[in-house]
Amino acid sequence: MGATHRMYSPPMRRQAMKEYKVVTHRDEPFAATNSENLEATLNKCATEGWQVANTVSRLQFSSGRSLIMVLERDSN
């Protein structure tokens, strides 16, 4: 009989689940009148574990520029 070969498979690591929040520049408390207010709000969210995962900026004819932010954090 031939030799038996076993391949090593490392144990599967369980990936952390993520939680997402989608906000726009018009949502409270993100309705910032200037970049300093927006910065303060994002810093407050960071203390709660949120990180900016993505941003989308688009121009709309009816309402001007629109900003969408996707925030993520590890869920508990």
C-alpha angles and dihedrals in degrees: 000000000000127000117274114235121202122194118217114239114189114227112270112254115223109237118227114251116241130221120207136203122191115202137168131209088258096057119098124277089017093061090109120177091203140012093261091060091048090048091052091049093049090048090052090051089050090059086058091054099261121141128187105251098176143349131205124195120188138170117236121191095215100047108015123235120004126200123198122186127192113205124191138187138167110273118233 
